[in-house]
Amino acid sequence: MNPSGKAEKKLTAGQYSLTDLLWLVAYFALLAAAAGGIVRGRSWAIATYDTSEATEQWQEWKSAATEMSKSPETVKRKPPKSDLPPAVVLMKDYFGICLVGGVGLTAVLLAAIMLMLRGALANSQPFVDRSSPEPKSATKH
């Protein structure tokens, strides 16, 4: 029993409410949607930038950037080294990191938002102010 005299509802393993299960299903469905979006973005990036035309445009930009870096008027920067566009390198060589990072960050943010929503939507007892009333002053200003 808690201090108010009411029995506390304790959940043990296997005693989850339908609402709890719906929140859990929604959580994993949204995580799956995030992962699916990242995978779809990868396939789009590879289809768009892993073409001979895109590689040719990248090579043109790369040679122009190398020439600009030799000019005294521009800011000094390292010329690009890759022969492939950066989106292709990112989505082929570092896709696992992108997927884990994207889904991991989504999981943390989604969990925080869902916990706040659950707390805001929970059926709770209305607030009762049990503080002592303030004394009324004898003089009015």
ZANU-445102 format. One record per residue: x, y, z negated of N, C-alpha, C in turn; residue number from 1; residue in three letters. Coordinates in nm, 4 decimals. Example, Ala and Ser with C-alpha at 12.3 -4.5 7.8 and 13.67 -1.06 7.14 Angstrom:
residues 2
+----------+----------+----------+----------+----------+----------+----------+----------+----------+-----+---------+
|      n.X |      n.Y |      n.Z |     ca.X |     ca.Y |     ca.Z |      c.X |      c.Y |      c.Z | num | residuo |
+----------+----------+----------+----------+----------+----------+----------+----------+----------+-----+---------+
|   1.3190 |  -0.5690 |  -0.7800 |   1.2300 |  -0.4500 |  -0.7800 |   1.3200 |  -0.3300 |  -0.7800 |   1 |     ALA |
|   1.2850 |  -0.2250 |  -0.7080 |   1.3670 |  -0.1060 |  -0.7140 |   1.2900 |   0.0030 |  -0.7870 |   2 |     SER |
+----------+----------+----------+----------+----------+----------+----------+----------+----------+-----+---------+
END
This chain:
residues 141
+----------+----------+----------+----------+----------+----------+----------+----------+----------+-----+---------+
|      n.X |      n.Y |      n.Z |     ca.X |     ca.Y |     ca.Z |      c.X |      c.Y |      c.Z | num | residuo |
+----------+----------+----------+----------+----------+----------+----------+----------+----------+-----+---------+
|   0.0838 |  -0.1181 |   0.0000 |   0.0000 |   0.0000 |   0.0000 |   0.0882 |   0.1243 |   0.0000 |   1 |     MET |
|   0.0393 |   0.2282 |   0.0666 |   0.1127 |   0.3534 |   0.0670 |   0.0579 |   0.4439 |  -0.0423 |   2 |     ASN |
|   0.1190 |   0.5609 |  -0.0649 |   0.0766 |   0.6478 |  -0.1752 |  -0.0700 |   0.6910 |  -0.1682 |   3 |     PRO |
|  -0.1295 |   0.6952 |  -0.0507 |  -0.2685 |   0.7388 |  -0.0412 |  -0.3653 |   0.6265 |  -0.0758 |   4 |     SER |
|  -0.3170 |   0.5045 |  -0.0997 |  -0.4023 |   0.3945 |  -0.1388 |  -0.4503 |   0.3103 |  -0.0221 |   5 |     GLY |
|  -0.4127 |   0.3468 |   0.0999 |  -0.4558 |   0.2710 |   0.2167 |  -0.3524 |   0.1637 |   0.2499 |   6 |     LYS |
|  -0.3984 |   0.0549 |   0.3019 |  -0.3075 |  -0.0528 |   0.3412 |  -0.2358 |  -0.0129 |   0.4699 |   7 |     ALA |
|  -0.1070 |  -0.0389 |   0.4750 |  -0.0291 |  -0.0062 |   0.5938 |  -0.0420 |  -0.1174 |   0.6958 |   8 |     GLU |
|  -0.0461 |  -0.0783 |   0.8228 |  -0.0534 |  -0.1760 |   0.9313 |   0.0894 |  -0.2095 |   0.9722 |   9 |     LYS |
|   0.1317 |  -0.3329 |   0.9478 |   0.2665 |  -0.3741 |   0.9841 |   0.2580 |  -0.4705 |   1.1010 |  10 |     LYS |
|   0.3335 |  -0.4400 |   1.2048 |   0.3377 |  -0.5269 |   1.3211 |   0.4597 |  -0.6167 |   1.3112 |  11 |     LEU |
|   0.4389 |  -0.7414 |   1.3370 |   0.5504 |  -0.8345 |   1.3440 |   0.5633 |  -0.8803 |   1.4883 |  12 |     THR |
|   0.6663 |  -0.9536 |   1.5166 |   0.6884 |  -1.0010 |   1.6532 |   0.5665 |  -1.0792 |   1.7003 |  13 |     ALA |
|   0.5208 |  -1.0467 |   1.8208 |   0.4056 |  -1.1150 |   1.8770 |   0.2735 |  -1.0468 |   1.8470 |  14 |     GLY |
|   0.2745 |  -0.9415 |   1.7676 |   0.1518 |  -0.8713 |   1.7337 |   0.1534 |  -0.7294 |   1.7910 |  15 |     GLN |
|   0.1714 |  -0.7191 |   1.9196 |   0.1708 |  -0.5882 |   1.9827 |   0.0327 |  -0.5593 |   2.0370 |  16 |     TYR |
|  -0.0063 |  -0.4344 |   2.0309 |  -0.1378 |  -0.3974 |   2.0816 |  -0.1330 |  -0.3847 |   2.2335 |  17 |     SER |
|  -0.2496 |  -0.3804 |   2.2931 |  -0.2597 |  -0.3660 |   2.4381 |  -0.1986 |  -0.2332 |   2.4825 |  18 |     LEU |
|  -0.2159 |  -0.1300 |   2.4022 |  -0.1578 |   0.0007 |   2.4347 |  -0.0059 |  -0.0063 |   2.4381 |  19 |     THR |
|   0.0533 |  -0.0760 |   2.3425 |   0.1994 |  -0.0921 |   2.3419 |   0.2472 |  -0.1612 |   2.4685 |  20 |     ASP |
|   0.1771 |  -0.2648 |   2.5088 |   0.2156 |  -0.3384 |   2.6288 |   0.1982 |  -0.2530 |   2.7547 |  21 |     LEU |
|   0.0929 |  -0.1713 |   2.7587 |   0.0728 |  -0.0827 |   2.8737 |   0.1835 |   0.0218 |   2.8831 |  22 |     LEU |
|   0.2248 |   0.0765 |   2.7696 |   0.3366 |   0.1720 |   2.7704 |   0.4643 |   0.1048 |   2.8206 |  23 |     TRP |
|   0.4873 |  -0.0176 |   2.7770 |   0.6065 |  -0.0914 |   2.8180 |   0.6042 |  -0.1222 |   2.9678 |  24 |     LEU |
|   0.4884 |  -0.1630 |   3.0178 |   0.4756 |  -0.1901 |   3.1616 |   0.4978 |  -0.0617 |   3.2417 |  25 |     VAL |
|   0.4404 |   0.0491 |   3.1960 |   0.4588 |   0.1769 |   3.2650 |   0.6056 |   0.2174 |   3.2650 |  26 |     ALA |
|   0.6740 |   0.1968 |   3.1539 |   0.8157 |   0.2307 |   3.1429 |   0.8987 |   0.1540 |   3.2458 |  27 |     TYR |
|   0.8787 |   0.0221 |   3.2505 |   0.9578 |  -0.0585 |   3.3440 |   0.9160 |  -0.0357 |   3.4890 |  28 |     PHE |
|   0.7898 |  -0.0040 |   3.5128 |   0.7461 |   0.0276 |   3.6491 |   0.8127 |   0.1559 |   3.6981 |  29 |     ALA |
|   0.8226 |   0.2559 |   3.6112 |   0.8881 |   0.3808 |   3.6498 |   1.0385 |   0.3617 |   3.6679 |  30 |     LEU |
|   1.0993 |   0.2773 |   3.5869 |   1.2415 |   0.2469 |   3.6073 |   1.2640 |   0.1743 |   3.7391 |  31 |     LEU |
|   1.1743 |   0.0830 |   3.7716 |   1.1852 |   0.0123 |   3.8998 |   1.1667 |   0.1094 |   4.0159 |  32 |     ALA |
|   1.0755 |   0.2051 |   4.0004 |   1.0554 |   0.3057 |   4.1054 |   1.1808 |   0.3914 |   4.1224 |  33 |     ALA |
|   1.2460 |   0.4262 |   4.0119 |   1.3699 |   0.5052 |   4.0204 |   1.4789 |   0.4247 |   4.0913 |  34 |     ALA |
|   1.4937 |   0.2991 |   4.0553 |   1.5942 |   0.2142 |   4.1208 |   1.5615 |   0.1972 |   4.2687 |  35 |     ALA |
|   1.4352 |   0.1773 |   4.2999 |   1.3947 |   0.1644 |   4.4394 |   1.4215 |   0.2913 |   4.5185 |  36 |     GLY |
|   1.3997 |   0.4069 |   4.4563 |   1.4292 |   0.5332 |   4.5232 |   1.5770 |   0.5505 |   4.5516 |  37 |     GLY |
|   1.6604 |   0.5067 |   4.4597 |   1.8049 |   0.5167 |   4.4804 |   1.8488 |   0.4229 |   4.5924 |  38 |     ILE |
|   1.7948 |   0.3014 |   4.5942 |   1.8290 |   0.2060 |   4.7001 |   1.7807 |   0.2568 |   4.8357 |  39 |     VAL |
|   1.6610 |   0.3138 |   4.8376 |   1.6088 |   0.3687 |   4.9633 |   1.6934 |   0.4884 |   5.0092 |  40 |     ARG |
|   1.7348 |   0.5720 |   4.9158 |   1.8225 |   0.6840 |   4.9502 |   1.9554 |   0.6368 |   5.0067 |  41 |     GLY |
|   2.0056 |   0.5261 |   4.9532 |   2.1307 |   0.4691 |   5.0057 |   2.1125 |   0.4244 |   5.1496 |  42 |     ARG |
|   2.0041 |   0.3541 |   5.1759 |   1.9842 |   0.3052 |   5.3129 |   1.9644 |   0.4217 |   5.4093 |  43 |     SER |
|   1.8966 |   0.5279 |   5.3636 |   1.8799 |   0.6462 |   5.4486 |   2.0150 |   0.7126 |   5.4757 |  44 |     TRP |
|   2.0964 |   0.7285 |   5.3716 |   2.2262 |   0.7946 |   5.3880 |   2.3163 |   0.7148 |   5.4824 |  45 |     ALA |
|   2.3166 |   0.5842 |   5.4683 |   2.4005 |   0.5026 |   5.5554 |   2.3488 |   0.5076 |   5.6992 |  46 |     ILE |
|   2.2164 |   0.5006 |   5.7169 |   2.1600 |   0.5064 |   5.8521 |   2.1862 |   0.6417 |   5.9181 |  47 |     ALA |
|   2.1884 |   0.7486 |   5.8382 |   2.2081 |   0.8826 |   5.8933 |   2.3546 |   0.9154 |   5.9166 |  48 |     THR |
|   2.4403 |   0.8828 |   5.8206 |   2.5793 |   0.9284 |   5.8258 |   2.6806 |   0.8233 |   5.8693 |  49 |     TYR |
|   2.6410 |   0.6981 |   5.8811 |   2.7340 |   0.5952 |   5.9246 |   2.7139 |   0.5664 |   6.0735 |  50 |     ASP |
|   2.7097 |   0.6741 |   6.1501 |   2.6961 |   0.6626 |   6.2960 |   2.8202 |   0.7237 |   6.3604 |  51 |     THR |
|   2.8402 |   0.6923 |   6.4851 |   2.9575 |   0.7476 |   6.5545 |   2.9450 |   0.8994 |   6.5699 |  52 |     SER |
|   2.8220 |   0.9483 |   6.5908 |   2.8011 |   1.0930 |   6.6048 |   2.8339 |   1.1662 |   6.4744 |  53 |     GLU |
|   2.7854 |   1.1142 |   6.3617 |   2.8124 |   1.1772 |   6.2319 |   2.9609 |   1.1692 |   6.1977 |  54 |     ALA |
|   3.0247 |   1.0583 |   6.2301 |   3.1682 |   1.0445 |   6.2048 |   3.2469 |   1.1423 |   6.2905 |  55 |     THR |
|   3.2034 |   1.1608 |   6.4139 |   3.2699 |   1.2566 |   6.5027 |   3.2550 |   1.3996 |   6.4498 |  56 |     GLU |
|   3.1346 |   1.4349 |   6.4018 |   3.1136 |   1.5679 |   6.3430 |   3.1995 |   1.5850 |   6.2175 |  57 |     GLN |
|   3.2112 |   1.4793 |   6.1377 |   3.2941 |   1.4857 |   6.0180 |   3.4404 |   1.5074 |   6.0552 |  58 |     TRP |
|   3.4873 |   1.4388 |   6.1572 |   3.6267 |   1.4542 |   6.2002 |   3.6519 |   1.5970 |   6.2494 |  59 |     GLN |
|   3.5548 |   1.6546 |   6.3215 |   3.5687 |   1.7934 |   6.3668 |   3.5778 |   1.8877 |   6.2473 |  60 |     GLU |
|   3.4885 |   1.8686 |   6.1488 |   3.4900 |   1.9553 |   6.0314 |   3.6186 |   1.9364 |   5.9519 |  61 |     TRP |
|   3.6630 |   1.8126 |   5.9439 |   3.7848 |   1.7816 |   5.8693 |   3.9054 |   1.8503 |   5.9335 |  62 |     LYS |
|   3.9176 |   1.8472 |   6.0658 |   4.0303 |   1.9142 |   6.1319 |   4.0187 |   2.0657 |   6.1185 |  63 |     SER |
|   3.8972 |   2.1190 |   6.1240 |   3.8788 |   2.2627 |   6.1041 |   3.9145 |   2.3031 |   5.9609 |  64 |     ALA |
|   3.8777 |   2.2210 |   5.8647 |   3.9101 |   2.2504 |   5.7247 |   4.0607 |   2.2429 |   5.7024 |  65 |     ALA |
|   4.1270 |   2.1506 |   5.7683 |   4.2733 |   2.1397 |   5.7567 |   4.3395 |   2.2639 |   5.8138 |  66 |     THR |
|   4.2901 |   2.3107 |   5.9268 |   4.3457 |   2.4325 |   5.9874 |   4.3187 |   2.5542 |   5.8999 |  67 |     GLU |
|   4.1974 |   2.5618 |   5.8426 |   4.1646 |   2.6755 |   5.7559 |   4.2496 |   2.6761 |   5.6303 |  68 |     MET |
|   4.2856 |   2.5604 |   5.5808 |   4.3658 |   2.5552 |   5.4583 |   4.5074 |   2.6071 |   5.4815 |  69 |     SER |
|   4.5511 |   2.6084 |   5.6071 |   4.6844 |   2.6605 |   5.6392 |   4.6841 |   2.8122 |   5.6560 |  70 |     LYS |
|   4.5663 |   2.8691 |   5.6708 |   4.5557 |   3.0133 |   5.6914 |   4.5794 |   3.0877 |   5.5597 |  71 |     SER |
|   4.6544 |   3.2007 |   5.5630 |   4.6824 |   3.2728 |   5.4382 |   4.5606 |   3.3492 |   5.3847 |  72 |     PRO |
|   4.4585 |   3.3740 |   5.4676 |   4.3421 |   3.4512 |   5.4235 |   4.2438 |   3.3688 |   5.3411 |  73 |     GLU |
|   4.2468 |   3.2388 |   5.3540 |   4.1482 |   3.1557 |   5.2850 |   4.2047 |   3.1018 |   5.1540 |  74 |     THR |
|   4.1148 |   3.0564 |   5.0729 |   4.1530 |   2.9952 |   4.9462 |   4.2229 |   2.8626 |   4.9749 |  75 |     VAL |
|   4.3291 |   2.8365 |   4.9046 |   4.4031 |   2.7112 |   4.9237 |   4.3215 |   2.5949 |   4.8671 |  76 |     LYS |
|   4.3078 |   2.4940 |   4.9471 |   4.2377 |   2.3733 |   4.9044 |   4.2998 |   2.2535 |   4.9737 |  77 |     ARG |
|   4.2811 |   2.1396 |   4.9145 |   4.3346 |   2.0175 |   4.9736 |   4.2451 |   1.9763 |   5.0901 |  78 |     LYS |
|   4.3052 |   1.9417 |   5.2017 |   4.2233 |   1.8941 |   5.3142 |   4.1649 |   1.7570 |   5.2820 |  79 |     PRO |
|   4.0437 |   1.7271 |   5.3336 |   3.9830 |   1.5967 |   5.3071 |   4.0678 |   1.4834 |   5.3653 |  80 |     PRO |
|   4.0720 |   1.3707 |   5.2948 |   4.1530 |   1.2579 |   5.3393 |   4.0697 |   1.1493 |   5.4064 |  81 |     LYS |
|   3.9431 |   1.1387 |   5.3723 |   3.8606 |   1.0290 |   5.4217 |   3.8278 |   1.0439 |   5.5697 |  82 |     SER |
|   3.8240 |   0.9311 |   5.6375 |   3.7847 |   0.9310 |   5.7783 |   3.6339 |   0.9176 |   5.7941 |  83 |     ASP |
|   3.5634 |   0.8879 |   5.6855 |   3.4181 |   0.8743 |   5.6885 |   3.3540 |   0.9920 |   5.6159 |  84 |     LEU |
|   3.2313 |   1.0287 |   5.6515 |   3.1612 |   1.1348 |   5.5780 |   3.1468 |   1.0984 |   5.4296 |  85 |     PRO |
|   3.1489 |   1.1969 |   5.3409 |   3.1435 |   1.1698 |   5.1964 |   3.0202 |   1.0904 |   5.1530 |  86 |     PRO |
|   2.9057 |   1.1134 |   5.2172 |   2.7846 |   1.0397 |   5.1789 |   2.8014 |   0.8899 |   5.2044 |  87 |     ALA |
|   2.8707 |   0.8543 |   5.3103 |   2.8926 |   0.7127 |   5.3413 |   2.9868 |   0.6510 |   5.2382 |  88 |     VAL |
|   3.0929 |   0.7212 |   5.2053 |   3.1878 |   0.6710 |   5.1047 |   3.1172 |   0.6546 |   4.9707 |  89 |     VAL |
|   3.0366 |   0.7541 |   4.9316 |   2.9648 |   0.7480 |   4.8041 |   2.8693 |   0.6295 |   4.8002 |  90 |     LEU |
|   2.7932 |   0.6110 |   4.9054 |   2.6910 |   0.5064 |   4.9058 |   2.7460 |   0.3667 |   4.9335 |  91 |     MET |
|   2.8636 |   0.3556 |   4.9902 |   2.9218 |   0.2229 |   5.0126 |   3.0164 |   0.1820 |   4.8999 |  92 |     LYS |
|   3.1054 |   0.2724 |   4.8613 |   3.2085 |   0.2375 |   4.7633 |   3.1648 |   0.2578 |   4.6188 |  93 |     ASP |
|   3.0774 |   0.3533 |   4.5948 |   3.0407 |   0.3890 |   4.4576 |   2.8923 |   0.3716 |   4.4303 |  94 |     TYR |
|   2.8249 |   0.2893 |   4.5089 |   2.6803 |   0.2739 |   4.4917 |   2.6445 |   0.2153 |   4.3555 |  95 |     PHE |
|   2.7204 |   0.1170 |   4.3090 |   2.6916 |   0.0568 |   4.1780 |   2.6946 |   0.1596 |   4.0667 |  96 |     GLY |
|   2.7928 |   0.2467 |   4.0710 |   2.8027 |   0.3518 |   3.9694 |   2.6843 |   0.4471 |   3.9798 |  97 |     ILE |
|   2.6478 |   0.4824 |   4.1022 |   2.5325 |   0.5711 |   4.1228 |   2.4042 |   0.5066 |   4.0710 |  98 |     CYS |
|   2.3875 |   0.3788 |   4.0984 |   2.2666 |   0.3083 |   4.0556 |   2.2594 |   0.2978 |   3.9034 |  99 |     LEU |
|   2.3682 |   0.2554 |   3.8418 |   2.3691 |   0.2422 |   3.6953 |   2.3509 |   0.3788 |   3.6286 | 100 |     VAL |
|   2.4210 |   0.4793 |   3.6790 |   2.4071 |   0.6129 |   3.6216 |   2.2681 |   0.6701 |   3.6394 | 101 |     GLY |
|   2.2124 |   0.6546 |   3.7592 |   2.0786 |   0.7075 |   3.7850 |   1.9710 |   0.6388 |   3.7041 | 102 |     GLY |
|   1.9745 |   0.5063 |   3.7015 |   1.8736 |   0.4317 |   3.6261 |   1.8952 |   0.4493 |   3.4757 | 103 |     VAL |
|   2.0207 |   0.4536 |   3.4314 |   2.0473 |   0.4735 |   3.2885 |   1.9989 |   0.6080 |   3.2384 | 104 |     GLY |
|   2.0282 |   0.7127 |   3.3128 |   1.9822 |   0.8457 |   3.2736 |   1.8300 |   0.8541 |   3.2789 | 105 |     LEU |
|   1.7712 |   0.7949 |   3.3814 |   1.6247 |   0.7928 |   3.3914 |   1.5647 |   0.7184 |   3.2730 | 106 |     THR |
|   1.6257 |   0.6086 |   3.2329 |   1.5744 |   0.5302 |   3.1205 |   1.5738 |   0.6110 |   2.9916 | 107 |     ALA |
|   1.6817 |   0.6822 |   2.9659 |   1.6904 |   0.7607 |   2.8423 |   1.5884 |   0.8753 |   2.8435 | 108 |     VAL |
|   1.5835 |   0.9496 |   2.9540 |   1.4895 |   1.0616 |   2.9618 |   1.3448 |   1.0137 |   2.9577 | 109 |     LEU |
|   1.3148 |   0.9064 |   3.0265 |   1.1799 |   0.8526 |   3.0286 |   1.1387 |   0.8025 |   2.8906 | 110 |     LEU |
|   1.2296 |   0.7367 |   2.8209 |   1.1986 |   0.6887 |   2.6854 |   1.1679 |   0.8059 |   2.5933 | 111 |     ALA |
|   1.2461 |   0.9122 |   2.6025 |   1.2214 |   1.0288 |   2.5171 |   1.0859 |   1.0926 |   2.5489 | 112 |     ALA |
|   1.0552 |   1.1067 |   2.6761 |   0.9274 |   1.1669 |   2.7145 |   0.8104 |   1.0786 |   2.6718 | 113 |     ILE |
|   0.8242 |   0.9478 |   2.6907 |   0.7151 |   0.8574 |   2.6533 |   0.6950 |   0.8536 |   2.5020 | 114 |     MET |
|   0.8020 |   0.8590 |   2.4257 |   0.7875 |   0.8616 |   2.2797 |   0.7189 |   0.9900 |   2.2344 | 115 |     LEU |
|   0.7524 |   1.1015 |   2.2971 |   0.6853 |   1.2270 |   2.2623 |   0.5374 |   1.2222 |   2.2998 | 116 |     MET |
|   0.5070 |   1.1672 |   2.4159 |   0.3675 |   1.1553 |   2.4574 |   0.2896 |   1.0630 |   2.3645 | 117 |     LEU |
|   0.3502 |   0.9511 |   2.3284 |   0.2821 |   0.8594 |   2.2361 |   0.2536 |   0.9259 |   2.1027 | 118 |     ARG |
|   0.3495 |   1.0029 |   2.0546 |   0.3269 |   1.0733 |   1.9287 |   0.2188 |   1.1784 |   1.9396 | 119 |     GLY |
|   0.2156 |   1.2488 |   2.0522 |   0.1148 |   1.3534 |   2.0711 |  -0.0247 |   1.2952 |   2.0900 | 120 |     ALA |
|  -0.0330 |   1.1774 |   2.1506 |  -0.1632 |   1.1172 |   2.1785 |  -0.2103 |   1.0209 |   2.0701 | 121 |     LEU |
|  -0.1294 |   0.9973 |   1.9699 |  -0.1644 |   0.9009 |   1.8658 |  -0.2842 |   0.9502 |   1.7848 | 122 |     ALA |
|  -0.3688 |   0.8553 |   1.7452 |  -0.4805 |   0.8886 |   1.6567 |  -0.4268 |   0.8970 |   1.5151 | 123 |     ASN |
|  -0.4204 |   1.0150 |   1.4643 |  -0.3678 |   1.0309 |   1.3290 |  -0.4707 |   1.1046 |   1.2439 | 124 |     SER |
|  -0.4473 |   1.1007 |   1.1170 |  -0.5357 |   1.1703 |   1.0247 |  -0.5223 |   1.3207 |   1.0456 | 125 |     GLN |
|  -0.6318 |   1.3935 |   1.0375 |  -0.6206 |   1.5390 |   1.0511 |  -0.5408 |   1.5972 |   0.9344 | 126 |     PRO |
|  -0.4758 |   1.7073 |   0.9610 |  -0.3946 |   1.7719 |   0.8584 |  -0.4843 |   1.8325 |   0.7519 | 127 |     PHE |
|  -0.4517 |   1.8041 |   0.6284 |  -0.5254 |   1.8607 |   0.5158 |  -0.4260 |   1.9406 |   0.4337 | 128 |     VAL |
|  -0.4546 |   2.0688 |   0.4166 |  -0.3658 |   2.1551 |   0.3388 |  -0.3965 |   2.1343 |   0.1913 | 129 |     ASP |
|  -0.3030 |   2.0738 |   0.1201 |  -0.3229 |   2.0451 |  -0.0212 |  -0.2421 |   2.1390 |  -0.1110 | 130 |     ARG |
|  -0.1916 |   2.2454 |  -0.0530 |  -0.1162 |   2.3400 |  -0.1348 |  -0.2135 |   2.4229 |  -0.2173 | 131 |     SER |
|  -0.1633 |   2.4753 |  -0.3273 |  -0.2507 |   2.5549 |  -0.4136 |  -0.2840 |   2.6862 |  -0.3441 | 132 |     SER |
|  -0.4041 |   2.7343 |  -0.3653 |  -0.4433 |   2.8589 |  -0.2986 |  -0.3584 |   2.9768 |  -0.3483 | 133 |     PRO |
|  -0.3379 |   3.0709 |  -0.2602 |  -0.2595 |   3.1885 |  -0.2985 |  -0.3441 |   3.2761 |  -0.3901 | 134 |     GLU |
|  -0.2800 |   3.3321 |  -0.4939 |  -0.3574 |   3.4214 |  -0.5828 |  -0.3965 |   3.5495 |  -0.5086 | 135 |     PRO |
|  -0.5197 |   3.5927 |  -0.5369 |  -0.5663 |   3.7153 |  -0.4742 |  -0.5133 |   3.8329 |  -0.5530 | 136 |     LYS |
|  -0.4647 |   3.9319 |  -0.4812 |  -0.4072 |   4.0477 |  -0.5503 |  -0.5209 |   4.1367 |  -0.5989 | 137 |     SER |
|  -0.4986 |   4.2010 |  -0.7112 |  -0.5992 |   4.2871 |  -0.7723 |  -0.6134 |   4.4194 |  -0.6988 | 138 |     ALA |
|  -0.5065 |   4.4619 |  -0.6382 |  -0.5128 |   4.5917 |  -0.5685 |  -0.5145 |   4.5675 |  -0.4197 | 139 |     THR |
|  -0.5891 |   4.6533 |  -0.3523 |  -0.5930 |   4.6469 |  -0.2074 |  -0.5128 |   4.7599 |  -0.1512 | 140 |     LYS |
|  -0.4420 |   4.7354 |  -0.0456 |  -0.3587 |   4.8391 |   0.0150 |  -0.4267 |   4.9006 |   0.1301 | 141 |     HIS |
+----------+----------+----------+----------+----------+----------+----------+----------+----------+-----+---------+
END
